[in-house]
Amino acid sequence: WFANLDGHWDAGAMSAAGTDPFSDLFYSSFYEPMHTSIENWINSASGLQIGGFINSLTGQYLIGDGADGTVDNPDGGNGGLWLGDGGDGYGLTGSGGNAGWLFGDGGDAGSALDDGTAGSGIAGAGGNGGYLFGNGGDGAGGVAGMAGGDGGNGGFIFGNGGNGGDGGAGLAGTAAHVDGGNGGAGGAGGALSGDGG
């Protein structure tokens, strides 16, 4: 992307292509390795012990990832208030959990292909990324004639918005033809850096 910094840089072309080289560089050089390191620590033996102690001491879920949704409880759980990713949703209607306040990715919504899921309903939305740093989760695809779920929003300082789910196919061959559903709205990117979904 350094080639774009010379006198031939075409901001209009870059905008039309939907790319942000500064966001890409920040993501690959800072956010992605930092997020991986934090997640590895949260889920390590010492991270689980220290996080569990802090959570117990304060009486609040401050550090940790949200639980993934299930058939009985389709929505993903929220990450810890400080650090942690949101859990993924389960099934068509399961929304992803929101990430922690400081750092974390929102959970992805579930899918109509998950075992035991309802065949109809409103598609789940992706969870929001951490308030400061984090990517939004992707929304679920809609079933026939229904809209896809919205993508989650990225963090305020940095974060890519989640992709909206695909709209369901139209219902053809009926007297009252039902059009295909609209795709879900992509999540908003970070205010300072990040791409929308």
Disulfide bonds with the S-S distance in Angstrom:
none
